Amino acid sequence: MAKPAQKPCAQAAFHVDHNTALGRWDVVDHDGRVVAHRHSQGEAVAVAIAEAQHVHGQGDDVFVCVEQPDGHYVVAWSS
């Protein structure tokens, strides 16, 4: 008998990526689209959290992850 499909830990995620070439922070959705950009990391994180809260309000579990200087990501917010 096959195992039932497991529910993913989140249906959506937003990443705050440091775009060094353009000197800004990009807010990227789970489909890879840049939905916003800010020159301040803090402002970009705030936008990402607002977007995530909107998606969460529609019933999805969401994470916001922020790129660190060494290239890995840390969770900044989760539903």
C-alpha positions in Angstrom: 0.0 0.0 0.0 1.4 3.4 -1.0 2.0 6.0 1.7 -0.4 9.0 1.6 1.0 12.1 0.2 2.4 14.3 2.9 1.4 17.9 3.2 4.3 20.3 2.6 5.4 22.4 5.5 4.4 25.5 3.6 2.4 26.1 0.4 4.2 29.4 -0.3 7.4 31.2 0.5 8.9 34.6 0.0 12.6 35.2 -0.2 14.5 38.4 0.4 17.5 38.2 -1.9 20.4 40.6 -1.9 20.8 41.8 -5.5 24.4 43.1 -5.3 24.5 44.0 -9.0 21.7 46.5 -8.6 22.4 47.4 -4.9 19.0 46.4 -3.6 17.0 43.7 -1.8 14.5 41.8 -4.0 11.3 40.2 -2.5 10.8 37.0 -4.6 7.6 34.9 -4.4 7.4 31.1 -4.5 7.1 31.2 -8.3 10.4 33.1 -8.7 8.8 36.5 -9.5 10.3 39.7 -8.0 7.2 41.2 -6.4 9.1 44.2 -4.9 12.5 45.6 -4.2 13.9 48.0 -1.6 17.3 49.5 -0.9 17.1 48.6 2.7 17.0 45.0 3.9 14.7 45.8 6.7 12.2 47.5 4.4 12.3 44.5 2.0 11.7 42.1 5.0 8.7 44.2 6.0 7.3 44.0 2.5 7.9 40.2 2.3 6.1 39.7 5.7 3.1 41.8 4.5 2.9 39.8 1.3 3.2 36.5 3.3 0.5 37.6 5.8 -1.8 38.3 2.8 -1.2 34.8 1.4 -1.7 33.3 4.8 -5.0 35.1 5.1 -6.1 33.1 2.1 -5.4 29.9 4.0 -1.9 28.9 3.0 1.1 28.3 5.3 3.9 30.7 4.4 7.6 31.3 5.2 9.7 34.4 4.7 13.4 33.7 4.4 16.2 36.3 4.2 19.5 35.8 2.4 22.6 36.1 4.6 26.0 37.4 3.7 27.4 33.8 3.3 24.5 32.9 0.9 22.4 30.8 3.2 18.9 31.8 4.3 17.3 32.2 7.7 13.6 32.3 8.5 12.4 35.8 9.3 8.7 34.9 9.7 6.4 31.9 9.4 2.7 31.4 9.7 
